């Protein structure tokens, strides 16, 4: 399994931006599809965005579409989530996850993903 480490979380005011990073160690990320999920206190993780192994396909939850952009740099073994126009309801613990199948679907589920990071907290103040 690939080991994932998220970074870039923090406290930001509503309307601001953050860029999260998901770095891999142990194995190259280039063959994996990567997704970002977020988890609210006391709730299940929910899907936010995903990208296929090459970066040619992406998919977003309606709640983040037009504000978040997922991208990857396989040379740096890293996937990014650029988050703009942040809202208080974006406050959550953000996880990246890897799917060794390498492709993405329009019905992403937690069970599809083999490896998970430890999460990074994003807090948006109003």
MIRODREN-99810 format. One record per atom (N, C-alpha, C): z negated, y, x. Coordinates in steps of 0.2 Angstrom, whole numbers, padded with zeros to 4 digits, always signed. Atoms other than C-alpha are relative to their C-alpha. Layout:
BEGIN
ZYX;...
This chain:
BEGIN
+0000-0006+0004;+0000+0000+0000;+0000+0006+0004;+0000-0007-0003;+0003+0018+0005;-0006+0003-0001;+0006-0004+0002;-0012+0029+0007;+0002+0007-0001;-0002-0007+0002;-0011+0046-0001;-0006+0005+0000;+0006-0005+0000;-0021+0062+0002;+0003+0006-0003;-0002-0006+0003;-0019+0077-0009;-0004+0006+0003;+0003-0006-0002;-0023+0095-0004;+0003+0006-0003;-0003-0007+0003;-0020+0113-0009;-0004+0002-0006;+0004-0003+0006;-0032+0114-0024;-0004+0005+0002;+0005-0006-0001;-0044+0128-0027;-0001+0004-0006;+0002-0004+0006;-0049+0142-0038;+0005+0006+0000;-0005-0005+0000;-0035+0154-0044;-0001+0003-0007;+0000-0003+0006;-0034+0167-0058;+0006-0002-0004;-0005+0002+0004;-0024+0164-0073;+0006+0005+0002;-0006-0003-0003;-0006+0169-0069;+0002-0001+0007;-0001+0001-0007;-0007+0164-0051;+0003-0006+0001;-0003+0006-0002;+0000+0150-0041;-0004-0004+0005;+0003+0004-0005;-0005+0136-0031;+0006-0005+0002;-0005+0005-0002;+0005+0123-0021;-0004-0006+0003;+0003+0006-0002;-0002+0105-0020;+0004-0004+0005;-0004+0005-0005;+0003+0093-0006;-0003-0007-0001;+0001+0007+0000;+0003+0074-0006;+0003-0003+0006;-0003+0003-0006;+0004+0067+0011;-0002-0007+0001;+0000+0007+0000;+0006+0049+0015;-0002-0002+0007;+0001+0002-0007;-0001+0039+0030;+0000-0008-0001;+0000+0007+0000;+0001+0021+0034;+0007-0003-0001;-0007+0002+0002;+0019+0019+0027;+0004+0007-0001;-0004-0006+0002;+0033+0031+0024;+0001+0000-0007;-0001-0001+0007;+0035+0038+0007;+0007+0000-0003;-0007-0001+0002;+0054+0039+0007;+0002-0005-0005;-0003+0004+0005;+0056+0024-0004;-0004+0000-0006;+0004+0000+0006;+0043+0028-0017;+0001+0005-0004;+0000-0006+0005;+0044+0038-0033;-0008+0002+0000;+0007-0003+0000;+0029+0050-0033;-0001+0004-0007;+0002-0004+0006;+0020+0057-0048;-0006+0004+0001;+0006-0004+0000;+0007+0070-0051;-0003-0001-0007;+0004+0001+0006;-0006+0066-0064;-0006+0005+0000;+0006-0004+0000;-0021+0077-0070;-0005-0003-0005;+0006+0003+0004;-0038+0072-0077;-0005+0006-0002;+0005-0005+0003;-0049+0083-0088;-0006-0004+0000;+0007+0003+0000;-0068+0080-0088;+0000-0005-0006;+0001+0005+0006;-0071+0064-0099;+0006-0002-0003;-0006+0002+0003;-0053+0061-0102;+0004-0005+0005;-0004+0004-0004;-0040+0049-0096;+0005+0004+0004;-0005-0003-0004;-0027+0054-0083;+0006+0001-0004;-0007-0001+0004;-0011+0062-0090;+0005+0002+0005;-0006-0001-0004;+0006+0063-0083;+0002+0008+0000;-0002-0007-0001;+0012+0080-0076;+0007+0000+0002;-0006+0000-0003;+0027+0077-0065;+0002-0006+0004;-0002+0006-0004;+0037+0064-0056;+0007+0002+0004;-0006-0001-0004;+0051+0063-0043;+0002-0007+0003;-0003+0007-0002;+0062+0048-0038;+0000+0000+0008;+0001+0001-0007;+0063+0042-0020;+0004+0005+0004;-0004-0004-0004;+0077+0053-0014;-0001+0008-0002;+0001-0007+0002;+0072+0069-0024;+0005+0002-0004;-0006-0002+0004;+0088+0069-0034;-0002+0000-0008;+0002+0000+0007;+0078+0066-0051;-0007+0002+0000;+0007-0002+0002;+0063+0074-0058;-0001+0000-0007;+0001+0001+0007;+0054+0073-0074;-0007+0004-0001;+0006-0004+0002;+0040+0085-0082;-0003-0001-0007;+0003+0000+0007;+0028+0084-0096;+0001+0007-0003;-0001-0006+0004;+0031+0097-0109;-0004+0006+0002;+0005-0005-0001;+0015+0106-0105;+0001+0004+0007;-0001-0003-0006;+0021+0110-0087;+0007+0002+0001;-0007-0002-0001;+0040+0112-0089;+0001+0007+0000;-0001-0007+0000;+0046+0128-0083;-0005+0004+0005;+0005-0003-0004;+0030+0132-0073;-0001-0004+0006;+0001+0004-0006;+0028+0118-0061;+0007-0003+0003;-0006+0003-0003;+0041+0111-0049;-0003-0005+0005;+0002+0006-0004;+0039+0094-0040;+0006+0000+0005;-0005+0001-0005;+0048+0092-0023;-0002-0005+0005;+0002+0005-0005;+0048+0081-0008;+0004+0002+0007;-0003-0001-0007;+0051+0082+0011;-0001-0007+0003;+0002+0007-0002;+0053+0064+0016;+0000+0000+0008;+0000+0000-0008;+0055+0069+0035;-0008+0002+0001;+0007-0002-0001;+0037+0076+0033;-0005-0005-0004;+0004+0005+0004;+0031+0061+0022;-0004+0004-0005;+0004-0004+0005;+0025+0074+0009;+0004+0002-0006;-0002-0002+0006;+0027+0078-0009;-0004+0006-0002;+0003-0006+0002;+0023+0095-0016;+0000+0001-0008;+0000-0002+0007;+0019+0102-0033;-0002+0007+0000;+0000-0008+0001;+0022+0121-0035;-0002+0001-0007;+0002-0001+0006;+0012+0127-0049;+0000+0008-0001;+0000-0008+0002;+0016+0145-0056;-0003+0001-0007;+0002-0003+0007;+0010+0155-0071;-0006-0005-0002;+0005+0004+0002;-0006+0145-0071;-0004+0002-0006;+0004-0001+0005;-0017+0144-0086;-0006-0003+0000;+0006+0003+0000;-0035+0140-0089;+0000-0007-0002;+0000+0007+0002;-0030+0124-0097;+0004-0005+0005;-0002+0004-0006;-0022+0118-0081;-0005-0002+0004;+0006+0002-0004;-0039+0116-0074;-0001-0007-0001;+0001+0007+0000;-0041+0098-0069;+0000-0003+0007;-0001+0003-0007;-0042+0086-0055;+0007-0003+0000;-0007+0002-0001;-0025+0082-0049;+0001-0005+0005;-0002+0005-0004;-0019+0066-0042;+0007-0001+0001;-0006+0002-0001;-0004+0060-0034;+0000-0008+0000;+0000+0007+0000;+0002+0042-0036;+0007-0002+0002;-0006+0003-0003;+0016+0031-0028;+0002-0006-0004;-0003+0006+0003;+0027+0019-0037;+0006-0003+0005;-0005+0003-0005;+0036+0007-0025;+0007-0002-0003;-0006+0001+0003;+0050+0004-0037;+0005+0006+0002;-0004-0005-0002;+0056+0021-0032;+0004+0004-0005;-0004-0004+0006;+0064+0027-0049;-0006+0002-0004;+0005-0003+0005;+0056+0037-0062;+0003-0001-0007;-0002+0001+0007;+0057+0036-0081;-0003+0005-0004;+0002-0005+0004;+0054+0047-0096;-0006-0002-0004;+0006+0003+0003;+0039+0036-0101;-0005-0002+0005;+0004+0002-0005;+0028+0036-0086;-0007-0002-0002;+0007+0003+0002;+0012+0026-0087;-0004-0001+0006;+0004+0001-0006;-0003+0025-0075;+0001-0007+0003;-0001+0007-0003;+0000+0006-0073;+0006-0001+0004;-0006+0001-0004;+0017+0009-0066;-0001+0002+0008;+0001-0003-0007;+0009+0017-0050;-0005-0004+0004;+0003+0005-0004;+0003+0006-0036;-0006+0003+0005;+0005-0004-0004;-0007+0019-0025;-0001+0007-0002;+0002-0007+0003;-0017+0034-0029;-0004+0003+0006;+0004-0004-0004;-0025+0048-0019;-0007+0001-0003;+0007-0001+0002;-0043+0054-0021;+0000+0006-0005;+0000-0006+0005;-0038+0070-0031;-0002+0006+0004;+0002-0006-0002;-0039+0088-0028;-0001+0005-0006;+0002-0004+0006;-0048+0100-0040;+0004+0007+0000;-0003-0007+0002;-0038+0115-0048;-0004+0003-0005;+0004-0004+0005;-0048+0128-0057;+0003+0007-0001;-0003-0006+0002;-0040+0142-0066;-0004+0004-0004;+0005-0004+0004;-0051+0156-0072;+0004+0005-0004;-0004-0004+0005;-0046+0167-0087;-0002+0008+0002;
